[in-house]
């Protein structure tokens, strides 16, 4: 292999280097440039080999523990040498409890409206997986997987539930809007690698936009059950985001109190807030898109309870009713 490469290099070098050999014997010239070509080839192989080594080292680095620039307030390795943030990791399992319940409760509505609605809570399962992995390792890869999975949950919700009457003027149907959201999400996903430390702040800003949309949609609503669900949704989101900000901004204060678990509490509150908020948005969507199904709100496990997990019932058919 080396001889073949040297021969090719000699052929390429022969014309540009011929003047330098004009005063040397023909044989000496060939030997000189053959040796030069061989040395160049070996140096190139060595450089490639070192480059591969550094590349492999860099790849291993982004998977390594604490390679992320983000570190939450909870004490690291407090309960295990293999888990960086134990409570934050354990609290991520709330996703695996609420997501299957929501998939079950929303199925009648999804079957009537669009089965793609299930993607929201299927992807919430992935958020739980990546969140647990991130807090277990605090690795750069874990951080990006955690944040990008949240971004794609938001994108899925926008594509499915964003009100038609609020579409930009250049978009006429939901399929076009969904493609537009897809393009924006892909571009945003790539851009998130530029400054990863601000990703979480940017993601939380989407919550403000969703609050605005809800305010617009509920201006004319008089149904007290719907308004109560809206108030609970907003209150849970405000409480959750307060825990998130306080964990980031007031870590020293909470460390003095020996209570560094606000980010884990954020996990619990935000999952419940998403369950409440997505049900409210889905209810408003059902009234616009499938009004013939007579959508209504109920709470699981029993509608008579003051608290529970909200879901939609379609009163237009007895098959969709759920009993306590």
Residue, then its C-alpha position, 0 to 999 in steps of 0.5 A: x500500500x505504501x509503495x502505491x501511495x509513494x508512486x502516486x505522490x512521485x507522479x504528482x510531484x515529478x512536474x512541480x519538482x523537476x527543475x530541482x532535479x535538473x542538475x542531479x543524475x536521474x537515478x539520484x533524483x528518483x531516490x530523493x523524491x521517493x524518500x521525500x514522498x514516503x516521509x510525507x506519507x508517513x507523516x500524514x498517516x501519523x497526523x491522521x492517527x493522532x487526529x483520530x486519537x484526539x477525536x476519540x478522546x473528545x467524544x469520550x469527554x462529552x460523555x464523561x461525568x460532570x462534563x456539562x457546564x451546568x451544575x444544580x444546587x444539590x450536593x454531588x455524590x452525596x448518596x452514591x459514588x455513581x450518581x452525581x445528583x441523587x434526588x434530582x435523578x430519582x425525581x425524574x421518575x415522576x415522568x414514568x408515572x404520569x406519562x402512561x396515565x395521560x396516554x390512557x386518559x387522552x386516548x379517546x380524544x386522540x382517537x377522535x382527533x389525531x393519534x399524533x397527540x400521543x406523541x406528546x406524552x410518549x416524548x415526555x417519557x424520553x424527557x424523563x429518561x434523559x433527565x435521569x441520565x443527565x442528573x446521574x452523570x451531569x455529562x454534556x451529552x446528558x444535558x443536550x439530550x435532556x434539553x433537546x427532548x423538551x424542545x421537541x415536546x414543545x414543538x410537537x405541542x405547537x404543531x398539534x394544538x396551536x390555534x388555526x386562527x393564530x397561524x401566521x398570514x403565510x400559512x393556510x393549513x395545519x400540515x404547512x404549519x407543522x412543516x414550518x414548526x419542524x424546520x424551526x425546531x431543527x434549526x433551533x436544535x442545531x443552534x442549541x450547541x452554540x451556547x448550551x448554558x442558555x438553553x434552559x432559560x430559552x426553553x422556559x420562555x416558551x411557557x410565557x408564550x403559552x400563557x399568552x395563548x391561553x389568555x387569548x383563548x380564555x377571554x370569552x370563556x365562562x365555564x367555571x370548571x375550565x377557568x378553575x383548570x386554567x388557574x390551577x395550570x398557571x399556579x402550578x407553572x408559576x410555582x414550578x418555575x419559581x423552584x427552578x429559578x430559586x435553585x439557580x439563583x439562590x443556591x447559597x441560601x438553600x445550602x445554608x438551610x441544608x435544603x438543596x432539592x428545589x430542582x427535584x421539586x421542579x421535576x414533580x411540579x412541572x410534570x403535573x403542570x404539563x398534565x393540567x395545561x395540556x389537558x386544558x389546551x386539548x379541551x380548547x382544541x376539541x371545542x374548535x376541531x371536533x365540536x360534534x363530540x361534545x368535549x367535557x372535563x373530568x378528573x381521574x381517578x374520580x371526578x368528585x374529588x377536589x384534586x386529580x389528573x384532568x382529562x377530556x371526555x367526549x360526551x357525544x359517544x358513550x364509548x369515551x366515558x370513563x367511570x370513577 
